[in-house]
Amino acid sequence: MSKLKTPLVTAIVSTYASECFMEGCLANLVGQTIFDDMEIIVIDAASPENEGDIVRSYQERYSNIRYIRTPERIGLYPAWNIGIREAKGKYLTNANTDDRKHPQCIEKLVKALEEDHEFVLAYSDCVITDEANCEFSEGREIGRFDWLDHDHLNLIRRCEIGPMPLWRASLHEEIGLFDEYFIGAGDYEFWLRASQKHRFIHLKEDLGLYLQHDNNLETRNMRRKLNEEYYIKSTYIKSFLKDSSSSKLPALLTLHTDAVKSFVRNQKSVTAEQLNLFEYHYYASALLLAKVGMVDDAIKMLDDWLHSVNVSKNIGHLLYALLLWQNEEVDTSAKMVSFVVSDNAHPELLARTLESIFKQQHENWELIVLSSDEELGGQLEKTFFDKLSALAKYPNLKGRIEALQDDKFHLLSYGHSDDNGISNTDEALQQVLNRVSGDYVCTLCSGEVLTPSYILKAVLKLGQDSEAGWVSPKALFFGTSAAPAWGVPFSLKQSLAEPPAPGASLFRYNAWKDLQNSSSVFSTFEKWGLWLALAEHGWKGLSLADFGVIINIVHINDLLAEKQRALHTVITEHPWWYSVKGAGEVAVKSEAVAQYDNAVDKRQRAEVVRTLMSESGNNSSVDSGKFRLALHYWKKKKTDKALELLEQILSDNSDNSEAAELKKIIIAASV
């Protein structure tokens, strides 16, 4: 074909290690009905595969295909930005190598923008398939993206643009290029940036085929994707709440709240599409309530959704942002709090935790960071601050920490790790005990984010009861979905039966000192072990009904496995609370718990525990707990784990007749 002077559309293809998709991708673009008015720019991000050979074979046939290979690997959005700078088209579209477009996709999207110049971007619905390299009409449908019409509040709720929109090239001259900080959500941020000022048009027809597979950019970087979504949504929620230009708030609020009421009144069973529409109106109602100053009402709405409807990540995002948006009176007269933060996760999660400490309305505190890096040649502090400096989205964090007085910031190392890479928390705890100077202690993992008023409320709560050793908040577990965990008063019996999920508890220092023989300090469910240890010293536990912490976790379902591991640990280390019934069923001793609950004060509660421990037998408490756990495993048909525990007991005490007999029974049953 002849060379085009000015193509109408530029399609940008970014490729890295996607040779298997490249032939189909280019064939799909060449097959577009508007191809003669297009140019294709392929950005090869230093791929180790042979995409370049495939592109060159197409260049021999089509003069409107360009190929650019970068000298080193770059990300998706730097590649797109190269294509945008090189593009000559009036309109731009991305062409993901593994997705496919309807033959009329680009033509129809262009037509929509040509007919109405108020719109700057066009998008369509999409079919989801799990069959690679299919023609648009051949892919097996396993799902759909049926989007709503464009609305900025809905776009804040979730990215409803899809994988293959088309937009005006002039938009980049106005609001800039894609933000290259992002790995997988930079397009979402750009759409939100554009949506603040402009309108998009939605074509309600299937013009795209999206390939769902385990090796695409989104699924390979799930934790990073969640972090990016958190940052983007929080940024644009705050921007909306701060914007004072809107004069239609009452009408908008009425529109959305009326839609919510109508849905609740009329719907008994709903489709996924109807639920998405309902969530949009509900989300918009809560966000608008917050904007008109009714933040508490908005939080209650979102909390009700998570308990009554589903664990929507979108609802959780808004709740997350509003919990950190609240403002209350600051009381600086309370005593000092020592924050002990374990740097054991992604640096961005650590930064998020530290940011939330600086935003606390309780101003009297010190910060102790336990780094997972070993102190080698005095480089611990340099390593820590280099890590913070690399986080471009937290430009002031390093300076604020450095500005703390010497007696208000301490950086310690976990010390050495064992053969499994597990840090020595016993050694870490002793280091912390030697440094803590606060009246109260709050231990945090990286990724646990405090709401601004939590510590103030918790300090006041502990001040009301001298026998209270700790107070725990209501928590929001947040990842691929959102799940609230109610802050409920500590119940020994309930906690022994099923681990709660305490996060960010505030401990009285005198109570926390009683834990110096406990290594259960930092893991979310290990903090439950701290509650039990304190209860066995006679301390009472309190709770706050308000949200106090947001705990970042990739998959909410991971909590279930962690809860089970925590329960097994407690059975092993606190066997005096458990008995064995039937064929290895482990149950809480109700009579033992009743004795504890009937004690009138801290001294009597501690005495009940000492008596139970002395009555638990001549075997060591750990052996007794391991035996009960071995029985539990045997009942669950986990023979290998049961035998492993029994071998541990017998290696320490070959005269343990119970363990020896159970081992014989298990082996005989297995044969």
GUKOLLUM-241557 format. One record per residue: x, y, z of N, C-alpha, C, O in turn. Coordinates in steps of 0.2 Angstrom, whole numbers, plus 5000, padded with zeros to 4 digits. Atoms other than C-alpha are relative to their C-alpha. Layout:
<rs>
XYZXYZXYZXYZ;...
</rs>
This chain:
<rs>
500449945000500050005000500450065000501050065002;499649945000500650184998500050035007499650025011;499949974994501350285012499550055002499250094998;500549954997500150385023500350065002500850055006;499749944997500550565026499750015007500250025012;500349994993499350585041499549945001498949954999;500550054998498550425048499550035004499650075008;500549984996496950445056500149975007499950005012;499950044994497350315070500749975001501049944996;499450034999498950255078499849945005499649965011;500150054995498850085086500749985003501249974999;499450014997500250055099500049935003499649915007;499950074998500849875102500750005004501250025002;499450014996502049845117500149935001499649895002;499850075000502949675117500649995004501150025004;499450034996504049585129499849925001499349915004;500150074999504149395128499349974998499049945002;500750025003502549375118500049984993499650004989;500050025007503149305102499449954998499249964992;500650045001501749175103499450034998498950014995;500649965001500449315102500150054994499650074991;499949945005501249435089499749994993499450034991;500350015007500749355073499250015000499050054996;500749995000498949345078499850085002499350104999;500149934999499049525085500050044994499650084993;499949965006499649605069499549984995499250024991;500550025005498449495058499350035002499050054998;500649974998497049565069500050074999499450104997;500049935001497549745067500050014992499650064990;500049995007497849725048499349984997499150014992;500750025002496049645047499550065002498950055001;500449954998495349805054499750044994500150054989;500449975006494049885042500350074998500350104993;499749935001494950055044500850005000501150055000;499350015000496749985042500450054996500950074997;499749955005497150095027500150075003500550105000;499949934997496950245038500350005007500350045011;499650014994498050175052500750004999501049994994;499350025000499850165057500049955006499749965011;499950044994500450025069500750015002501250014998;499349994997501950065080500149945005499849945010;499850064995502749905089500650025004501150045001;499449994995503849945104500249945003499949915007;499750064998504949795107500450025006501050055006;499649984993505549815126500549955001500649925006;499450054999507149715123499849935001500049905006;500350074999506149555122500549954998500949964993;499550055001507249395123499749954994500149914992;500350045005506049315110500150044993500450094992;499949985007505849345091499450034997499350024991;500549965003504449465089500250044994499850054990;499749955006505549575078500049974994499850004989;500050035007505649445064499350004998499250004992;500750015002503749425064499850074998499550084992;500249945002503549615063500350024994500050054989;499649985007504849635049499749964994499649994989;500350035005503949505039499350044998499150044992;500649965002502349615040500250074997499950094993;499849935003503349775036500149994993500150044989;499850015007503849695020499450004995499450024989;500749995004501949695015499750065001499250084997;500449944998501349845024500550065002500950055006;499649954999502150015024499850045006500250095008;500349964995501150085038500149965007499849975012;499850034993501949975052500750025001501250014997;499349984997503450035062500249965006499849945009;499850044995504549945073500650035004501150065001;499449974996505650015088500149955005499749935009;499850054995506649905099500550045005500950085003;499649964995507349985115500649965002500649905002;499350034998509149945121499949965006500449915007;500150044994508549875138499250005001498850034998;500750014999506949815145499750065004500050095008;500449954997505649945150499349985001499149924999;500650024998503949935157499450024995499650054990;500549995005502249945148499950084999499850104993;500249935001501950135151500650044997500450094993;499549975004503650195146500049984992500150024988;500050035007503450085130499450044997499550074991;500649975003501650165127500250084999500150114993;499849935000502450345130500550014994500450064990;499650005006503750305116499650004994499750044989;500550015006502350255104499650075000499550094994;500449945000501350415109500450064997500250104993;499649955003502850525105500149994993500250044989;499850015008503150445088499350004996499450004990;500750015003501250435084499950064996500050124997;500249955005500550535069499350005000499050054997;500750015001498750485071499650055004499950085010;500449964996497350595077499749975006499650005011;500250044994496750455088500549955002500949934997;499550064998497750325098499649955003499049965006;500250064996497350155104500549955001501049954998;499650054999498250015112499849934998499249924997;500250065003498349845105500449955004501049935003;499650054996498849715119500149934995499649914992;499850065005499749565110499549945001499449904996;500450064999498549435118499350015000498949965000;500849985001496849525115499950004993500350014989;500249995007495949535099499450055000498950055004;500549955001494749665092499549984995499749944990;500550015005493149655082500350034994500650084994;499849965006493549695064499850074999500250114996;500249935001492549855065500150045007499950095007;499949974993493149895083500350074999499950125001;499749935000494250045079499650044995499550104997;500449965004493150105065499450035004499250095003;500649984996491650115077500250055005499850095007;499749964994492650195091500150074997500050125000;499849945003493350325079499350044998499350104999;500649965002491550365072499750035006499450095005;500449974994490850395090500450065002500050115004;499649944998492250525093499950054995499950114996;500049955005492150605076499350035000499250094998;500749975000490250635078499850045006499450085006;500149964994490350715095500750025003501049985006;499449974998491850825099500050015008500650035010;500049994992491350835118500449945003500649955009;499750064998491950655120500850004999501050024993;499350015001493850625122500249934999500849914997;499850075000493850435124499449964998498849985001;500650045002492750295117500249935002500849915002;499850074997492650115125499449964999498849994998;500550055001491549965122500049945005500449945009;500150064996490949805131500549954997500849964991;499550045002492049655129499949935003499549925008;500150074999492049465129500649975003501249995001;499450034997493249365140500049934998499549894998;499850075002494049205134500649975003501050015006;499350034997495349075140500349974994500849934996;499750045006495749015122500550064997500250114995;499549955003497349105116500050004992499849944989;500049995007497549165098499449984996499549954990;500650015003495749145093499850074996500050124998;500349955003494949255080499450035004499249995009;500549974995493649375088499449965000499149955006;500750035000492149275083500149935003499649895003;499950074999492949105088500149995008500149935010;499850024994493449125106499549985005498950015005;500550034995492549025120499850055005500350085008;500249954995491549145131500049975007499649935008;500050024993491949125149499850055005499750045011;500249944996491449295155499950064996500050064990;500149945004491049475150500250065004500250065010;499949934997491449655154499450044997499550074991;500649955002489749745152500150065005499850065010;499849944996490249915158499450055000498950044996;500549954999489150055164500250064995500850074993;499849945004489050225154500550045005500550045011;499549964997490450345159499750055006499350085004;500149954994490350435176500650005004500949955006;499349994996491850505186499949965006500449935008;500150034994491150435202500149924999500449895003;500050075002490950265194500749984998501049925000;499350025002492750265187500450005006500949975006;499650014994493450305204499849935004500349905006;500250064997492450155210500449944997500749905001;499650065004493250035197500150024993499850074990;499849985006494050045181499649974995499649914993;500550025005492650025168500150024993499750054990;499949975007493550075152500249944996500049944990;499950065004494149895147500750014997501150064997;499350015002495749835138500250034993500750034991;499949975007495549925121499650064998499250064993;500449935002494850105121500450034995500950014993;499749965005495250235109499950075002499450095004;500049934998495650415113500350054996500750034991;499749955004496150585106500750015002500950015008;499349994999498050605104500150075003500650085007;499949934997497750795109500050005007500250055011;500150014993497350735126500650005004500750035009;499450004997499150705130500350075000500750095005;499749934999499650885126499650045005500050095008;500349964994498350945139500249975007500350015011;499950034994498650825153500649955001500749935007;499450044999500250735150500049934997499549914995;499950075002500850555146499849965006499549985011;500150054995500550395156500550015005501150025004;499650004994501350395173500449945000500249885001;499650065001502850285171500249975007500649925007;499950044994502950245190499649945001499849895004;500450064999501550125188500249944995500549954990;499850065004501849945182499349974996499449954990;500650035003500049885179499350045000498850024997;500749964999498750025183500150074997499750114999;499849935002499550175174499450034995499350094995;500549985004498150175161499450025004499050075003;500549984996496850185175500150075003499650115003;499949934997497650335183499950054994499750114995;500049965005497750415166499250024998499050074997;500749995002495850385162499750055006499350095004;500349964994495450465180500250074999499850125000;499749935001496550615176499650034994499450094995;500449975005495650645160499250005002498950055000;500750004999493950605167499850065005499250085005;500149954995494150745180499750064996499450114998;500249955004493850865165499649994994499350034991;500350015006493150775151499549945000499549905005;500550055000491750655146500349944995500649954990;499950065004491950475138499349974998498849985000;500650035003490750385127500049925000500649894998;500050074999490250205130499649974994499049984993;500450035005489750095115499849935003500249895005;500350064997488549955121500049944996499549914994;499950065004489249815110500649975001501150005003;499450044999490549685110500550014995500449994989;499549985005492049755101500749975002501249984998;499450024997493449665111500049935002499449915005;499950074997494049485116500650015004501250015002;499550004995495049485132500249935002499849895004;499850074998496149335135500250005008500650045010;499950014992496149285154500549945000500349884999;499550054999497749185158500450025006500550085008;499649994994498949165172500750044999501050065004;499349965001500449255164499950074997500450094994;500049945003499749415159500250055006500450035011;499749954996500349575167499750015007500050025012;500449994994498949595179500149945006500249965011;499950064995499049415187500749995002500849975008;499350014997500949415188500250055005500650035009;499849944996501049575198499450025005499250085006;500749994996499449555210500250055006499850105007;499949964995500249635225500250074998499950125001;499949935003500949785215499450034997499350094998;500749985003499249795206499650035006499350095005;500449974994498349815223500350065003499950115005;499749944998499649945229499850064996499750114998;500149945005499450045213499250025000499150085000;500749985000497550035214499850045006499550095006;500149974994497550085232500250085000499950125001;499749945001498650235228499650054996499450104997;500449965005497650295213499350015003499150075002;500749984997495950275221500050055006499650095006;500049954994496450365237500250074997499950115000;499849935002497250505227499450034997499250094998;500649975004495650535216499450005005499050055004;500549994995494450505231500150075004499750115005;499849944996495450645241499950064995499650114997;500049945005495450755225499250025000499150084999;500749995000493550735224499750035006499350085006;500249974994493250775242500250075001499950115004;499749944999494350925242499750054995499750114996;500349965005493550995226499450045002498950015004;500549964998492451145230499650034994499150074995;500349965006491851185212499349974998498950014995;500650035002490351065211499450045003499450055009;500649974997488651155213499449955000498849975002;500650055001487550995210500049955005499749905004;499950064995487950895225499349985003499249925003;500750024997486150895233499649964995499449914996;500350035005485450845216500349934999499949884998;499650075002486750705213499949955006499749905005;500150044994486550645231499349975000499249915002;500750025001484650635229499949944995499649894996;500050055006484850545212500249935003499949885001;499750074999485950405219499749975006499649915006;500350034994485150385236499349974998499149925001;500650035003483450365227500149944997499749894997;499950065004484150235216500249945005499949895003;499850064995484850135231499349985003499249925004;500650024996483150145240499549964995499249914997;500450045005482250085224500249934999499849894999;499750075001483449945222499849955006499649905005;500150044994483249885240499249985000499049935002;500750014999481349905239499749954994499349914996;500350045006481049815222500449934998500149894995;499650055002482449685220500049945005500149955011;500050064995482349505228500649964998501049945002;499450045002483649415217500350044994499950084990;499649965005484949505206500549964996500849924998;499550025005486049475191500650035002500650085006;499349974998487949515192499950074997500250125000;500049935003487549665180499650055005499850105006;500449964996486149725192500450025006500350085009;499749994994487249705207500650064999500750105004;499549955001488649805199499750075000500050125002;500449935001487349955195499850025007499950085009;500249984993486749945213500650025004500650075008;499449984996488549945220500250074998500450115002;499949935002488850105209499650055004499950105006;500449954997487450195216500150015008500150065011;499850004993487850145234500650035001500750075006;499349974999489650195232500050074999500250115003;500049925002489250365224499650035006499850095008;500449974995487950395238500550015006500550065009;499649994994489250365252500650054998500750095003;499449955001490650465243499750075000500050125003;500449935000489350615241499950025007499950085009;500249994993488850595259500750035003500650085007;499349984997490750615264500150074998500450115001;499849935003490950765252499650065004499850115004;500449954997489450855261500150005008499850045011;499950004993490250825278499849945004499949945010;500350064996489350665283500449945000500249894998;499650065001490850555284499849945005499949895002;500250054996490250455299499549964997499449894997;500650035003488650415290500249964994500049904992;499750045006489650365274500449945002500349884999;499650064998490750245284499549955002499649895001;500550054998489250165292499749974994499649904994;500350035006488450135275500549954997500349904995;499550055003490050055268500149945005500249885002;499950064995490249945284499449964999499549904999;500650045001488449895282500049954994499849904994;500050045006488749835264500549945001500349894999;499650054999490249735269499849945004499949885003;500350054996489249645282499449974997499249914998;500650025002487649625273500049984992499549944990;500050015007488049615254500549964998500449904996;499450045002489749555249500750045002500650105005;499349974998491649595252500350034994500950024992;499749965006491849715238500650035001500750075006;499449965000493549775235499950084999500250125002;500149935001492849935228499750045006499950095007;500349984994491749965243500650015006500750065009;499450004995493349925254500550064998500750095003;499649945002494350055244499850065003500150105006;500349944998493150195248500050005008500250055011;500050014992493050135267500750025002500850065007;499349994998494950135268500150074999500450105004;499949925001495050315261499750045005500050095008;500349964995493750385272500249995007500250045011;499750014993494450305288500650045001500750065007;499449955000496050405284499850074999500250115000;500249945001495050555280499750045006499750105006;500449974994494150585297500450055003501050045004;499749954996494550735307499750005007499150015007;500349994993494250745326500550045004501150055002;499649964996494850845340500649965003500649915005;499450034998496650815345500150015008500150075010;499950004993497050775364500749985001500949935000;499350015000498950795366500249995008500849995009;499850014993498850775385500149935002500449915008;500050074998498850585385500849985000501250024998;499350024999500450485389500349974993500049974988;499650025006501850425377499849934998499749895001;500150075003501550285365500649984996500950024992;499450035004502950175358499849964994499449914995;500250045006502650125340500649954998501149974997;499550055002503649965336499849974993499349934993;500250015007503549935317500549944998501149954998;499650065003504249765309500050014993499550014989;499949995007504949805292500149934997500749914996;500050075003504549635285499649994994499449934992;500450015006503649665269500250054995500850084995;499849955006503649775253500150075003499750095007;499849934997504449945256499450054999499350095004;500649955000502850035250499549995006499250035008;500450014995501849945263500350035007499950055011;499649974994503149995276499850085000499750115005;500149935000502950175270499350025002499250075005;500749994999501050165271499950005008499550045011;500150004993501150115289500350065004500050095008;499649954997502450245294499650074999499650115003;500449945002501350385285499450005005499350065008;500650004996499850335296500250025007499850045011;499749984993500950355312500150075000499950115005;500049925000501350535307499450035000499450095002;500649975001499550565304499650005007499050025007;500450014994499050515322499850075003500250115004;500249944996498050645332500350005007500350055010;499650004994498950585347500750014998501049984995;499449985002500550675346500649985004501249995002;499450024996501650605360500249934999499949885002;499850075001502550455353500750004998501050054996;499450015003504150375348500049944995499549914995;500150055005504550265334500649955000501249975000;499550055000505550095334499949964994499449934994;500150055006505850005318500549945000501149955001;499650065000506449825318500149984992499649964989;499950025007507249795301500249934999500549905003;499850075001507349625293500750004997501049944996;499350005002509049685286500549995005500450015011;499550014995510549625295500550065001500650094995;499549955000511749755302500749984999501049955003;499450025003513249735292500550064999500350114995;499649955000514649855295499750075001499950124998;500349934998513549995302499650034994499550094994;500449975006512550005285499349995001498950014997;500750014999510849965293499650064999499150064995;500449945001510250145293500050034993499550054991;499949985007510950185276499549964995499149984991;500550045004509950035269499350015001498950024996;500749984998508350085278499850064996499350064993;500149935003508450265272500050004992499650034989;499950005007508950215254499349964997499149984992;500650035001507350105254499450054999499050054995;500549954999506250245259500150054994499650084991;499849955006507150365246499749984993499650024989;500250035006506650245232499350014999499150004993;500750005001504850275235499850074998499750115002;500149935002504450425224499350035002499250095002;500649974998502650435230500050025007499450045010;500049984993503150465248500750055001501150035004;499449955000504450615245500250025007500850045008;499849964993504350685263500149955005500349975011;499950054994504450525273500749995003500749995009;499450014998506250505274500250065004500550055010;499849944997506550685279499650015007499950035012;500450004993505150675293500349955005500349975011;499750044995505950525301500750025002500850025008;499449974998507650605300499950065005500450075009;500149944996506950755308499849985008499850035012;500250024993506350655324500650015004501250005002;499550004995507350685339500349945001500049885000;499750064999508650555343499749955005499749895004;500450044995507650495358499349984997499049945001;500650025002506150475347500049954994499449934992;500050045006506750365333500649955001501249975003;499550054999507750195335499949954994499349934993;500050055005508150075321500449945002501049955003;499750064998508549905326500049944995499649944990;500050065004508949735317499749945003499849935009;500250064998508049575319500649965003500549915007;499550054998509749495321500049954995499849964989;499950055005510149335312499449964999498949975003;500550045002508949225304500149925000500749915000;499950074999508749035306500149974993500050014988;499950035006508948905292499450014995499550004989;500649995004507248935286499950084998499450094995;500149935002507449125284499650045005499450095004;500449974995506449165300500450045005500850015008;499649964995507049305310499949985007499449965009;500050024993507449285328499650055004499950105006;500549954997505949375336500250005007500050055011;499850004992506549325354500550065001500450105005;499449955000508149425351499750074999499950125002;500349945002507149565343499650035006499650095007;500549984995505849575357500550035006500350085009;499649974995507249595370500350074998500450115003;499749935002508049735360499550055001499650115003;500649954999506349825360499950025007499850075009;500149984993506149805378500550045003500350085008;499549964998507749885381500050074998500250125001;500149935003507250035371499450045001499450105001;500649974999505450065374500050045006500250025011;500149954994505050215385499350035000499250075005;500749974999503250245382499649965005499749915008;500550024995501750215394499649944996499349905000;500350055004500950115380500449984994500850014991;499750035005501550005366499549974994499149944996;500450025006500849975348500549964995500950004992;499650045004501649835338499750004993499149984993;500350005007501349845319500449974995501149974995;499650035005501849745304499950054994499550094994;500049965006502249835287499349984997499149934996;500650015003500549865279499450005004498850005002;500549984996499549895294499950075001500450105003;500149935001498850065292499550035005498950005005;500449974995498150165307499550054998499750104994;500449945001496650275306500250065005500550055010;499749944997497050455312499950005008500350035012;500349994993496050445328500149945005499949945011;500050074996496450265334500350015006500149995011;499650004994497850295346499750045005499750025011;500349954995497050445354499449965004499349965010;500550044997495450335357500249945004499949935010;499750064996496450185363500350025006500249985011;499749974994497450285375499550025006499550005011;500649984995495850355383499649945003499449945008;500350064998495050185383500449965006500149945011;499650034995496450105393500150045006500150015012;499949964994496550245405499449995005499450015010;500650014996494750195411500049945004499649935008;500050064996495250025418500749985001501149964996;499350014998496949995427500249924999500749914999;499850075001496749805425500049984992500149924991;500050025007496549815406500750004997501150054998;499350015003498149755397500150034993500650044991;499949985007497749795380499350024997498750015000;500749985004496349875368500149984993500750004990;499950025007496049815351499450044996498950054998;500549975004495149905337499649964995499849904994;500350035006493949855323500550014994500850064993;499550005005494949805308499749994993499249964993;500250015007494749815289500549964997501149994996;499550045004495649675280499950014993499350014990;500149975006495949735263500549974995501149974996;499650035005496649645247499650004994499350054991;500450025006495849565232499250015002498850024997;500649984998494249595242500150035007500650045009;500049964993493749685259499649965005499049945003;500450044995493249605275500150045007500750045009;500049974994492849695291500149955006499749905006;500050044994493349615308499850045006500150095008;500249964995492349675322500450005006500749955008;499649994994493249745337499549975006499050015008;500550034995492349635351500449995006501049985006;499750014993492749625370500349935000500149884997;499650065000494049485373499649955004499449965010;500350064997493249315377500549955000500749924995;499550055000494449185383499749944996500149914992;500250075003493349035378499950014992500149964989;500049995007492949105361500650014996500749984991;499350005004494749145357500449945000500749924996;499750074999495348975363499749954994500049914991;500350045005494048895351500250024993500249984988;499949985006494349005336500450075000500250115003;499649945000495749135333499650064997499450064992;500349945003495049315331500650034996501149994995;499449975004496149425320500250075002500050124999;499849934997496849565331500650034996501050004994;499449965004497949695322500050075004499550105006;499949944998498749845329499750025007499550075009;500249994993498249815348500550055003501150065002;499649954996498849955360500049965007499549955010;499950034994499649875375500250055005500650095004;499749974995499949945392500749985001500849925001;499350025000501849945394500149955006500549905005;499950054995501749855411499849934999500049885001;500250075002500749715403500449984995500649924995;499650025005501849715388500749975002500949924999;499450034997503349675399499949935002500449895002;500250074998502449515405500149964994500149894995;499950045006502749455387500749994998500849964992;499350015002504649455387500249934998500749924995;499850075002504649265386499649984994499649924993;500450025006503449265371500350034994500550094993;499749985007504049275353499450024995499650044990;500649995005502249305346499950075000499450105004;500149934999502449485343499750044993499350084994;500149965006502249535325499549984995499150024992;500550025005501249425314499350015002499150015008;500749984998499349465313499749955005499449975010;500350054996498749305321500549985006500249965011;499650014994500249285332499850055006500050045012;500249954995499649445341499449975004499349995010;500550034996498149335346500449965006500149965011;499750034994499449235356500250055005500350035011;499849954995499949395365499450015004499550025010;500649994996498149415370499949945005499849965011;500050064995498149235378500550015005500449995011;499450004995499849265386499850055005499950045011;500249954995499149425394499449985004499449995010;500650034996497549345399500249955006500049955011;499750054995498549205408500450045006500550015011;499749964994499449345418499550045004499650085008;500549974997497749405423499750074997499250105000;500249945003497549555412499450004996499249944993;500750005004495849605404500250034993500650074992;500049975006495649645386499450044998498850025000;500549955002494649795379499950004993500449984989;500050005007494049835362499650074998499350105002;500449945003493449985351499649984995499749944991;500550015005491949985341500150034993499950014988;499849965006492750105328500549974996500949934999;499450035004493850055314500750045002500750105003;499449974998495650085320500649984995501150014996;499450035004496749985307499749974994499249944994;500150035006496749935289500649954999501249984999;499550055001497749775286500049984993499649954990;499950015007498449755269500249924999500749905002;499850075001498449575263499749984993499250004991;500150015007498449505245499349964999498849994996;500650045000497149365247499749995006500049965011;500350004993495849375261500049925002500049915008;500050074998495749185260500649975003500649925007;499450024996497549175266499950005007500249975011;500149994993496849225283499849935003499949925009;500350064997495949055285500649955001500649925007;499550054999497548955283500450035006500749995010;499649974994498449075295499749995007500049985012;500450024994497049055308500149935002500249925008;499950074998497248865307500749995003500749965008;499350014997499148875310500050035007500350005011;500049974994498848995324499749965006499949955011;500350044995497648885333500449945001500449925007;499550064999498848735331500550025005500749985010;499549984996500148835339499850015007500150005012;500349994993499048885354499949945003500049935009;500150074997498548705357500649975003500749945008;499450024998500348665358500350035006500650005010;499649964995500948805369499550015006499850035011;500549994995499348815380499549945001498949955001;500450064999498748635383499650005005499149965005;500550004994497948665400499350024999498950015003;500749985002496448745391499749954996499149964995;500350045005496148595380499949925003500349905007;500050074999495548415382499949964994499749994989;500150045006495448265370499349965001499349925006;500650044999493748185367499949964994500249974988;500150045006493248045356500649974997501149965000;499450025004494447995342500450054998500550074992;499549955001495648135344499750074999500150114997;500349935000494448285345500350045005500250025011;499749954995495248435354499550055001499250084997;500549964999494048535363500250055006500650035010;499849964995494148685375499749985007499149955007;500250024993493948645394499550055003499850105005;500549954998492348735398500150025008500050075010;500049994993492548705417500650055002500650085007;499449964999494348785416499950074999500150125002;500149935002493748935407499550035005499650095007;500549974995492248955420500450025006500250075009;499649984994493548955434500350074999500350115003;499749945002494449095425499550065000499750115003;500549955001492949195421499750025007499550085008;500349994994492349185439500450045005500250065010;499549964996493949265446499850075000499650104995;500249934999493649435453500550054998500350114997;499549955002495249525449500649974997500649904995;499450025004496949515440500449945004500649895001;499750054996497749415454499749935000500149884999;500450065000496449285455500049964994500149904993;499950035006496449255437500649974998500749924995;499450025001498249235436500149935004500549895002;499950064995498149105451499649944997499949894997;500450055004496849005441500449974995500449914994;499650035005498048985427500649965003500749915000;499450044997499548935438499749935002500149885002;500250064997498448805446499849954994500049894994;500250045006497848735428500749984997500749924995;499450025002499648735423500349945004500649895001;499750054995500248635438499649934999499949885001;500550075001498748505435500149974994499849924993;500050035007499148475417500449944999500549914994;499650065000500348335422500750015000500950065000;499350005000502148285423500350024994500950044994;499749985006502448305405500150074999499750115002;499949935001503148465399499450034997499049994993;500649975003501748585394500050004992499549994989;499950005007502448595376499949934998499549924993;500150075002502448395375499349995000499049954996;500850015000500648395381499650034995499250004992;500349975006500148515368500149974994499749964990;499850045006501048425355499649944999499449924994;500450065000500148265360499350014998499049984993;500749995002498448345358500050024993499550004989;500049985007498948425342500149934995499849934990;499950065004499548255335499349965000499249934994;500750045000497848175340499550044995499250014991;500449965005497048325330500249984993499749974989;499850025007498048285315499849934998499649924992;500250065002497648105316499349994998499149964993;500750005002495848135316499950034993499450014990;500149975007496048245301500349964994500349984989;499750045005496948105292500750034998500950014992;499449975002498548205292500649965004500949985008;499550044997499648055297500750025001501050015006;499349985000501348115292500150065006500650065009;499949954995501048275303500049985007500350005012;500150034993500448175318500649965002500949975008;499450044998501948055317500650055001501050035006;499449955000503148205315500050035007500550035011;500049974993502548285332500149945005500549965010;499950054995502548115341500849985000501049975005;499350015000504348085335500450065004500950045007;499649954996504848255342499949995008500450005011;500150014993504048215359500549945002500849955008;499650064998504948045360500750014999501149985003;499249995001506648115354500250045007500850035009;499849974994506548225370499949965006500249975011;500250054995505748095381499849944998499249934996;500150075003505847915376499549965005499249915003;500450044995504847865392499250034999498850005003;500749975001503247965386499649944997499549934991;500450055003502047815385499450014996499349984991;500549985004500647905378500250014993499849994989;499749995007501647965363500249944997500049934991;499850065002502347795361499449954998499449924992;500650045002500647705361499650034994499449994990;500449975006499847835349500449984994500149974989;499650015006501247815337499949924997499849914991;500150065002501047625337499349994997499249964992;500750005003499147645334500050034993499750004989;500049975006499447765320500349964994500049954989;499650045005500747655311499649944998499549924993;500450065002499647505313499450014996499249974991;500649985004498047595306500250014993499950004988;499749985007499147655291500149944996499949934990;499950065004499647475287499449974998499449914995;
</rs>
